[in-house]
Amino acid sequence: MTAGLADGPGLQTLSAGATVLLKRLDALLEGWGTGSGAAPMIMPPLLPVAALSRLDVYDNFPHQALVVSTLDLTLHQPGVQHEQFMPGALEPALFGLPSAACFAVYLHHEGRALPDGTTVTVLGRCFRSEEHYDGLRRLLGFHMREIVALGSHEFTQEHLRGFEERITALADALGLTMRKEAATDPFYDRGGQRALLQRLSPVKHEFIVDDLAIASLNVHRNFFGERCGITLDTTGQAAHTSCAAFGLERWLSVLYARYGSWEAATEAVEKAAVALGAADRTGGAER
């Protein structure tokens, strides 16, 4: 793809063909969620810094954090061309750009008692400050489709088992060579008891194609339930949560490399969607 004026470090404009593929792929993933009973929702593009801080976002990932500020109009000089704004020209930053789509789901349900088996699916615009950027493989801003489960420990585990089968079946249908690896979970303190617990029982697994993680399954236990006061309406206990997450531009990158054009990749996704839908109707995807 040819870079345009809007493109910069970590920024990529999607062509018409890439946009069609992203929408078709996302429709498939969203359908996985809604077909399993997930409520489709649209979350705010910004979240309060104070709320994200309660979720340990700035303790666990300060190096990735991006925040938003307004201009201090008492210092602003109209008519001046700017390449950047210095800290003194800005008001305090009250809002953050989320690095994961599921944060907004937990904050939306804060203080609520939910039935076991609650699921939500969202398409979020996520933002991460990275040491380097690499085409569609690693971006400053990107699309993330998530299917989030809130409920009992058993329900959230079953949620992940089902999506692991779907991810594996999709990779097989698309002819992608994929491996599963345990990874560091961003929702847990690396230095404390949670880190020890994670080493004994991994809480994040990534699905990797061409050395690129394109999907992940995440176990949060009752971390977000406790932090956000989300409880089960039957027991009053803090809800457990888990999520399946898909970085859509990363999928586009590996699909383009596999098929050589956006059109061929889109056709492959459409054929896979039909095949997996037929497998679901006959009792489950073959592996």
SVG drawing of the C-alpha trace seen along z (x, -y; Angstrom):
<svg xmlns="http://www.w3.org/2000/svg" viewBox="-30 -34 41 67">
<polyline fill="none" stroke="black" stroke-width="0.4" points="0.0,0.0 1.2,-3.5 1.5,-5.8 -0.6,-9.0 -0.4,-12.2 -2.5,-10.8 0.0,-8.0 2.8,-8.3 4.7,-6.1 2.3,-3.4 -0.5,-4.8 -1.9,-3.0 -4.7,-3.9 -6.6,-0.8 -7.3,-0.6 -10.8,0.2 -9.9,3.9 -8.4,4.1 -11.4,2.3 -13.8,4.9 -11.7,7.7 -11.6,6.2 -15.4,5.8 -16.0,9.3 -13.7,10.8 -15.2,8.8 -18.7,9.8 -17.6,13.4 -16.1,12.8 -19.0,10.7 -21.3,13.5 -19.4,16.0 -20.3,13.8 -23.9,12.9 -24.5,16.5 -23.4,17.6 -25.8,15.1 -23.4,12.1 -25.0,8.6 -23.3,6.4 -22.4,3.0 -20.5,-0.1 -18.2,-1.5 -16.8,-5.1 -13.6,-5.7 -12.1,-7.4 -12.1,-6.3 -11.5,-8.3 -7.9,-8.1 -9.2,-7.7 -11.2,-4.6 -8.4,-3.0 -6.1,-3.7 -8.4,-1.6 -7.8,1.3 -4.0,1.0 -3.6,0.0 -1.0,-2.6 0.9,-0.3 1.0,2.7 1.5,0.9 2.8,-2.7 5.1,-2.3 2.0,-1.7 -0.2,-4.4 -1.6,-7.2 -3.7,-10.0 -5.7,-12.9 -5.6,-16.5 -7.2,-19.8 -5.3,-23.0 -4.8,-25.6 -6.5,-28.4 -4.8,-31.1 -1.5,-30.1 -2.7,-29.1 -1.5,-31.3 -3.9,-31.3 -2.3,-31.2 0.8,-29.4 1.6,-26.2 2.4,-23.3 4.2,-20.0 3.7,-19.3 2.3,-20.8 4.6,-21.0 3.2,-20.0 2.9,-23.6 0.4,-24.3 -2.0,-21.5 -4.6,-21.1 -4.5,-18.1 -5.2,-14.9 -8.4,-13.4 -9.1,-10.8 -7.0,-7.8 -7.0,-6.0 -7.7,-2.3 -5.2,0.3 -7.8,3.1 -11.4,3.1 -12.7,5.1 -11.8,2.3 -14.9,0.4 -17.1,3.5 -16.0,3.9 -16.4,0.2 -19.9,0.2 -21.0,3.0 -19.5,1.4 -21.6,1.9 -24.1,4.3 -25.3,7.7 -25.4,9.9 -26.8,13.3 -24.2,16.0 -23.5,16.5 -23.5,12.8 -21.5,12.2 -20.8,9.0 -19.1,8.4 -17.5,5.1 -15.3,3.7 -12.9,1.3 -10.4,-1.2 -7.3,-0.5 -4.1,-2.4 -0.6,-1.4 2.7,-3.3 5.2,-0.8 9.0,-0.8 8.6,-0.3 5.9,0.1 5.7,2.5 3.0,2.0 -0.2,3.7 1.6,6.0 2.2,3.5 0.2,0.2 -0.3,-2.8 -4.1,-2.5 -5.9,0.6 -9.3,2.4 -9.8,5.1 -12.9,7.4 -13.5,9.0 -16.1,11.4 -16.2,11.0 -17.7,13.4 -18.9,12.4 -20.1,15.0 -18.9,18.0 -15.4,19.4 -16.9,22.4 -18.7,20.3 -15.7,18.1 -13.6,21.2 -16.1,22.8 -16.3,19.6 -12.6,19.8 -12.7,23.5 -15.4,22.9 -13.4,20.0 -10.2,22.0 -12.0,24.5 -13.4,21.8 -10.0,20.1 -8.3,23.3 -11.0,24.3 -10.8,20.9 -7.0,21.1 -7.4,24.6 -10.1,23.4 -7.8,20.5 -4.7,22.6 -2.8,20.7 -0.1,22.5 -0.9,21.5 0.6,22.3 -0.6,21.6 1.7,20.1 1.3,19.0 2.0,15.3 2.2,12.6 -1.3,11.3 -1.5,7.5 -4.1,7.5 -1.8,8.9 1.0,7.4 4.2,9.1 6.0,8.7 3.5,10.0 1.4,13.0 -0.6,12.7 2.5,13.2 3.4,16.3 -0.1,17.6 0.2,16.9 3.4,19.0 1.6,21.9 -1.5,21.5 -1.1,19.3 -3.9,16.8 -3.2,15.6 -2.6,17.7 -1.8,16.2 -2.4,17.8 0.6,17.0 0.9,17.0 4.2,16.0 5.6,15.0 2.7,12.6 0.0,13.0 -3.3,12.5 -5.7,13.7 -5.6,14.3 -7.6,16.0 -7.5,14.2 -8.5,15.4 -8.9,12.6 -10.4,14.7 -12.3,12.3 -9.9,9.3 -12.3,7.1 -15.3,8.3 -13.6,7.1 -12.2,3.9 -15.5,2.9 -17.9,4.3 -19.5,6.6 -21.3,9.5 -23.4,12.5 -27.1,12.0 -27.4,15.5 -24.5,15.5 -23.4,11.9 -19.8,13.0 -17.5,11.1 -17.9,12.1 -15.2,13.9 -14.4,12.7 -12.6,13.9 -12.3,12.7 -11.4,13.8 -9.6,11.0 -8.7,10.5 -6.4,7.8 -8.0,7.3 -5.2,5.5 -2.9,8.3 -5.2,10.8 -5.2,8.7 -1.4,8.8 -1.2,12.6 -4.1,13.1 -2.5,10.8 0.8,12.6 -1.0,16.0 -3.2,15.1 -1.3,12.3 -4.3,9.9 -7.1,8.4 -9.7,9.9 -8.3,13.5 -8.1,13.1 -11.7,11.9 -12.9,14.8 -11.0,17.2 -12.7,15.7 -16.1,15.9 -15.6,19.6 -14.3,20.3 -17.4,18.6 -19.7,20.8 -17.7,23.9 -17.6,23.2 -21.3,22.2 -22.1,25.6 -19.9,27.4 -21.7,25.6 -25.1,26.7 -24.0,30.3 -22.7,30.4 -19.3,28.7 -16.3,27.8 -14.1,30.6 -10.5,30.2"/>
</svg>
